[in-house]
Amino acid sequence: MKTLIVTSLISLITLKAAAQQVENYGDFTAKQWTFSGKYTKADYMGKPAIKLIREKETATGATIAYLNDYTFSDGTIELDIATPLPKSMISFLGVLFHFNKVGNEPRYECFYFRPFMSGQSGAMQYMPINNGLVNWPDYQAAVYQGAPVCKTQQWFHVKVDVKGPMATVFVDGKQVYQIKNLARGSSKGSVGLWLGNTPEGYFANFNVTRAATTAGKTMN
């Protein structure tokens, strides 16, 4: 009986560990990713990266990329982000998760960064997308913003930890924001990259660690 219990525990631990392995998607292959706009692979500041390119200026839209046929609910997303623009120029770059489409409308959760406001409130912005449109004016209250240091023309590292309806954001290893009630609740969907109304942005080292309950591939 003891042998059976020990064997069962080992099996459970092994399954949990397997489900929590780090998954690397930093190659940004067209087979793995869908890109909503123009992009190119590039080397920036010594790192192989993907460059998202803004083709049309609009304050209500975004250029995004997301993993195909991928389900993420709880776990962590990590990546490096860089803007090639100086601090004197506006830039909006971020990470999205729980991505789904209803018809042609993308819906997802998003944390994006304003490096030109580095260290100030608003340097990080939480924003859910519920109808395909960027609706940042509805989320300008301090409760939706953080004040991380986001370097310009250099890489900064972002980590998003999601547990149920709560998400915590870290920049270069420092916790900078936490929201306990995501607008889309304990949802699930794909993960990816986000570029706002700015000419271009670089992304590298995209890694995901899914909690045991979210591992598996099926798109809602």
ROMI-292851 format. One record per residue (C-alpha): x, y, z. Coordinates in nm, 4 decimals. Layout:
% ROMI-292851
site x X; y Y; z Z
...
% end
This chain:
% ROMI-292851
site x 0.0000; y 0.0000; z 0.0000
site x 0.2832; y 0.2379; z 0.0914
site x 0.4547; y 0.1571; z -0.2368
site x 0.1355; y 0.2426; z -0.4284
site x 0.0956; y 0.5748; z -0.2463
site x 0.4601; y 0.6722; z -0.3024
site x 0.4371; y 0.5735; z -0.6699
site x 0.1195; y 0.7806; z -0.7132
site x 0.2801; y 1.0841; z -0.5488
site x 0.5871; y 1.0556; z -0.7706
site x 0.3633; y 1.0318; z -1.0778
site x 0.1679; y 1.3420; z -0.9748
site x 0.4874; y 1.5384; z -0.9087
site x 0.6310; y 1.4280; z -1.2434
site x 0.3150; y 1.5263; z -1.4311
site x 0.3066; y 1.8650; z -1.2578
site x 0.6716; y 1.9318; z -1.3350
site x 0.6205; y 1.8344; z -1.6991
site x 0.3231; y 2.0693; z -1.7284
site x 0.5256; y 2.3556; z -1.5808
site x 0.8222; y 2.3379; z -1.8115
site x 0.9381; y 2.6603; z -1.9705
site x 0.8223; y 2.6806; z -2.3331
site x 1.0343; y 2.8956; z -2.5603
site x 0.8745; y 3.0671; z -2.8599
site x 1.1488; y 3.3207; z -2.9271
site x 1.2148; y 3.1924; z -3.2793
site x 0.8959; y 3.3713; z -3.3907
site x 0.8330; y 3.1336; z -3.6797
site x 0.5361; y 3.1936; z -3.9092
site x 0.4269; y 2.8358; z -3.8368
site x 0.3912; y 2.9098; z -3.4644
site x 0.2796; y 3.2730; z -3.4772
site x 0.0105; y 3.4841; z -3.6405
site x 0.1072; y 3.8450; z -3.7146
site x -0.1630; y 4.1053; z -3.7668
site x 0.0683; y 4.3429; z -3.9503
site x 0.4143; y 4.3905; z -4.0938
site x 0.7106; y 4.2369; z -3.9138
site x 1.0684; y 4.1282; z -3.9709
site x 1.3308; y 3.9292; z -3.7875
site x 1.6230; y 4.1397; z -3.6758
site x 1.9148; y 4.1625; z -3.4363
site x 1.8834; y 4.4441; z -3.1861
site x 2.1413; y 4.5268; z -2.9196
site x 2.2960; y 4.1829; z -2.9530
site x 1.9744; y 3.9803; z -2.9332
site x 1.7886; y 3.7962; z -3.2115
site x 1.4425; y 3.9504; z -3.2106
site x 1.1221; y 4.0135; z -3.3964
site x 1.0415; y 4.3702; z -3.4996
site x 0.6769; y 4.4643; z -3.5239
site x 0.6168; y 4.7530; z -3.7622
site x 0.3286; y 4.9977; z -3.7510
site x 0.1884; y 5.0604; z -4.0991
site x -0.0980; y 5.2939; z -4.0151
site x -0.1364; y 5.5506; z -3.7397
site x -0.4489; y 5.5006; z -3.5321
site x -0.5130; y 5.5466; z -3.1620
site x -0.7858; y 5.2817; z -3.1554
site x -0.5947; y 4.9893; z -3.3056
site x -0.2839; y 4.7841; z -3.2365
site x -0.0364; y 4.5665; z -3.4218
site x -0.0295; y 4.2287; z -3.2513
site x 0.1219; y 3.8814; z -3.2791
site x -0.0019; y 3.5705; z -3.1020
site x 0.0715; y 3.1983; z -3.0810
site x -0.1417; y 2.9723; z -3.2985
site x -0.3698; y 2.7099; z -3.1420
site x -0.2493; y 2.7894; z -2.7937
site x -0.4246; y 2.7886; z -2.4581
site x -0.2946; y 2.9760; z -2.1563
site x -0.4871; y 3.0414; z -1.8366
site x -0.2553; y 3.0478; z -1.5337
site x 0.1234; y 3.0669; z -1.5325
site x 0.3953; y 3.3118; z -1.6330
site x 0.4916; y 3.4944; z -1.9513
site x 0.8418; y 3.6398; z -1.9862
site x 1.0012; y 3.8414; z -2.2636
site x 1.2439; y 4.1198; z -2.3427
site x 1.1114; y 4.4437; z -2.4910
site x 1.2939; y 4.7372; z -2.6498
site x 1.2040; y 5.0568; z -2.8275
site x 1.4600; y 5.1970; z -3.0744
site x 1.3146; y 5.5444; z -3.0170
site x 1.4709; y 5.7975; z -2.7779
site x 1.2894; y 5.8994; z -2.4598
site x 1.1809; y 6.2222; z -2.6289
site x 0.9549; y 6.0205; z -2.8634
site x 0.6397; y 5.8315; z -2.7680
site x 0.6375; y 5.4521; z -2.7779
site x 0.3851; y 5.1889; z -2.6688
site x 0.4915; y 4.8233; z -2.6456
site x 0.3550; y 4.5317; z -2.4467
site x 0.2389; y 4.1784; z -2.3914
site x -0.1077; y 4.0266; z -2.4340
site x -0.2698; y 3.7106; z -2.2991
site x -0.6043; y 3.5265; z -2.2876
site x -0.6418; y 3.6148; z -2.6551
site x -0.9503; y 3.4967; z -2.8442
site x -1.1504; y 3.6129; z -3.1419
site x -1.5247; y 3.6636; z -3.1555
site x -1.5920; y 3.6855; z -3.5260
site x -1.3235; y 3.9223; z -3.6499
site x -1.2911; y 4.1005; z -3.3159
site x -0.9823; y 4.0225; z -3.1050
site x -1.0388; y 4.0125; z -2.7292
site x -0.7594; y 3.9891; z -2.4746
site x -0.5859; y 4.1244; z -2.1651
site x -0.2888; y 4.3572; z -2.2160
site x -0.0116; y 4.5225; z -2.0196
site x 0.1799; y 4.7776; z -2.2203
site x 0.4653; y 5.0144; z -2.1477
site x 0.5397; y 5.3783; z -2.2232
site x 0.9206; y 5.4062; z -2.2018
site x 0.8995; y 5.7805; z -2.2654
site x 0.7309; y 5.8039; z -1.9220
site x 0.9856; y 5.5799; z -1.7504
site x 0.9637; y 5.5986; z -1.3704
site x 0.6369; y 5.7937; z -1.3741
site x 0.2846; y 5.6759; z -1.3088
site x 0.1540; y 5.5594; z -1.6439
site x 0.4825; y 5.4073; z -1.7602
site x 0.2866; y 5.0806; z -1.7452
site x -0.0784; y 5.0532; z -1.8435
site x -0.3301; y 4.7742; z -1.7921
site x -0.5905; y 4.7572; z -2.0663
site x -0.8405; y 4.4856; z -2.1598
site x -0.9640; y 4.4643; z -2.5177
site x -1.3271; y 4.3565; z -2.5301
site x -1.4464; y 4.4624; z -2.8753
site x -1.1343; y 4.4727; z -3.0875
site x -1.0626; y 4.8393; z -3.0132
site x -0.7911; y 4.9982; z -2.7991
site x -0.9863; y 5.1761; z -2.5265
site x -0.7094; y 5.3234; z -2.3121
site x -0.9097; y 5.6384; z -2.2165
site x -1.1291; y 5.4178; z -1.9940
site x -0.8274; y 5.2939; z -1.7982
site x -0.6390; y 5.6099; z -1.7092
site x -0.7062; y 5.5906; z -1.3348
site x -0.4034; y 5.5261; z -1.1113
site x -0.5408; y 5.1832; z -1.0185
site x -0.4700; y 5.0664; z -1.3752
site x -0.1193; y 5.2085; z -1.3981
site x 0.2306; y 5.1419; z -1.2694
site x 0.5545; y 5.3404; z -1.2640
site x 0.8327; y 5.1031; z -1.3740
site x 1.1693; y 5.2112; z -1.5064
site x 1.1593; y 5.1164; z -1.8760
site x 1.4841; y 5.1907; z -2.0532
site x 1.4777; y 5.3397; z -2.4013
site x 1.7021; y 5.2096; z -2.6800
site x 1.7892; y 4.9220; z -2.4461
site x 1.6238; y 4.5953; z -2.3495
site x 1.4088; y 4.5637; z -2.0396
site x 1.2756; y 4.2320; z -1.9109
site x 0.9041; y 4.1806; z -1.8440
site x 0.7409; y 3.9004; z -1.6485
site x 0.3648; y 3.8592; z -1.6068
site x 0.2409; y 3.6114; z -1.3469
site x -0.1259; y 3.5128; z -1.3873
site x -0.3263; y 3.3279; z -1.1222
site x -0.7001; y 3.3153; z -1.1789
site x -0.8352; y 3.6707; z -1.2028
site x -0.5110; y 3.8183; z -1.0628
site x -0.2001; y 3.9262; z -1.2538
site x 0.1328; y 4.0601; z -1.1276
site x 0.3833; y 4.2449; z -1.3448
site x 0.7599; y 4.2569; z -1.2941
site x 1.0109; y 4.4711; z -1.4828
site x 1.3777; y 4.3757; z -1.4602
site x 1.2975; y 4.1562; z -1.1613
site x 1.1060; y 4.4198; z -0.9624
site x 0.7321; y 4.3963; z -0.8994
site x 0.5732; y 4.7077; z -1.0465
site x 0.2016; y 4.6315; z -1.0581
site x -0.0696; y 4.3917; z -0.9485
site x -0.4359; y 4.3706; z -1.0400
site x -0.6621; y 4.1365; z -0.8447
site x -0.9615; y 4.1444; z -1.0767
site x -0.8781; y 4.1205; z -1.4456
site x -1.1591; y 4.2524; z -1.6633
site x -1.1929; y 3.9161; z -1.8375
site x -1.1718; y 3.7252; z -1.5088
site x -1.0283; y 3.3733; z -1.4902
site x -1.0170; y 3.3387; z -1.8664
site x -0.7987; y 3.1501; z -2.1125
site x -0.6620; y 3.1931; z -2.4614
site x -0.3417; y 3.2593; z -2.6503
site x -0.0479; y 3.4849; z -2.5610
site x 0.1536; y 3.7302; z -2.7639
site x 0.3001; y 4.0715; z -2.8401
site x 0.1464; y 4.4163; z -2.8629
site x 0.2548; y 4.7351; z -3.0413
site x 0.0496; y 5.0507; z -3.0037
site x 0.0454; y 5.3706; z -3.2051
site x 0.4227; y 5.3866; z -3.2525
site x 0.6421; y 5.3101; z -3.5574
site x 0.8169; y 4.9928; z -3.4397
site x 0.9256; y 4.7833; z -3.1446
site x 1.1505; y 4.4853; z -3.0724
site x 1.0677; y 4.1681; z -2.8792
site x 1.2936; y 3.8757; z -2.7818
site x 1.3222; y 3.5696; z -2.5553
site x 0.9496; y 3.4963; z -2.5405
site x 0.8946; y 3.2210; z -2.2832
site x 0.5778; y 3.0796; z -2.1281
site x 0.5377; y 2.8561; z -1.8243
site x 0.1851; y 2.7209; z -1.7998
site x 0.0362; y 2.5964; z -1.4738
site x -0.0720; y 2.2331; z -1.4769
site x -0.4393; y 2.3231; z -1.5297
site x -0.3680; y 2.5191; z -1.8492
site x -0.1248; y 2.2961; z -2.0337
site x -0.2585; y 2.1669; z -2.3625
site x -0.3351; y 2.3123; z -2.7025
site x -0.6824; y 2.4075; z -2.8069
site x -0.8063; y 2.7469; z -2.9028
site x -1.1377; y 2.8701; z -2.7624
% end
